[in-house]
Amino acid sequence: MKKKLLISEKRSPWERIAGQSYLYLLLFVLYAPIVLIIIFSFTRSKVLGNWTGFTFSLYQNLFTGYDLDANVQVDPNLYRAIAYTALIAVVAAVISTFLGTLAAIGIYNMNARRRKGMLFLNSIPMINPDILTGISLFLLFVFLGISRGLGTVIIAHVVFCTPYVVLSVMPRLTQMNPNIYEAALDLGATPMQALRKVLLPELRPGMLSGFILSLTLSIDDFGVTFFTKGSGGLETLSTFIYADARKGGLTPELRPLFSLIFLTILVLLVISNVRAYRQKNKTNK
């Protein structure tokens, strides 16, 4: 702490101003587009940047599926894309959390050399660009003669989400006392009972983090989904936006949808940080 104070005292006022200005500029570049989307979700203008007056009509259109002012129905493909996105994300996140947790437990119980090698292999799918993963899975499905559709998209999302779950669960395993599991076995519990009643409760925070991360990655993904969804009319939110933008613009109801997604994630993040802060204070006491 003293070293940090000494370093900060040696900095000139201009260096402090430059450092703070850089930080504020970076935050502005990151969050200004999101703020603009939220602001223009309260106007009916089809073109982002053209303010035509404050209104909640876009939110009303999004929830009712009907534009009362224009007397037309909101694009039904948008709602199908939202439904498919939610379905794929939840199913892929659940499967990835299950497989990633079991894989993390197996890797943790290996010797140091094999564990290091497996963690290296686990990191490769995360480093690979999405387009490479998407093309590889596309060629694999074609080679195996599997018709692409909802099933192949879920499989593809599980493939690139599972390594993130492994990395989320591994720190919990290293922090956990290994004697707890062995004590449960010595007291007469079967390996499955010890796993369910002793090990999984200890790993629950890591599993929850992996689940949320998998959910976010699945919702956000475009490259892998584009190559594995086939031509049967399946659209997720990302592929719908891509197709919509190629038509010359974006559906206005996407703006309130983006705003609600961002605010939901923000609220969950605040709740998670508050709970972690309170738990830390209880532990320190």
Secondary structure, 3 states (H helix, E strand, C coil): CHHHHHHHHHCCHHHHHHHHHHHHHHHHHHHHHHHHHHHHHHCCCCCCCCCCCCCCHHHHHHHHCEECCCCEECCHHHHHHHHHHHHHHHHHHHHHHHHHHHHHHHHHCCCHHHHHHHHHHHHHHHHCCHHHHHHHHHHHHHHHCCCCCHHHHHHHHHHHHHHHHHHHHHHHHHHCCCHHHHHHHHCCCCHHHHHHHHHHHHHHHHHHHHHHHHHHHHHHCCHHHHHHCCCCCCCCHHHHHHHHHHCCCCCCCHHHHHHHHHHHHHHHHHHHHHHHHHHHHHHHC
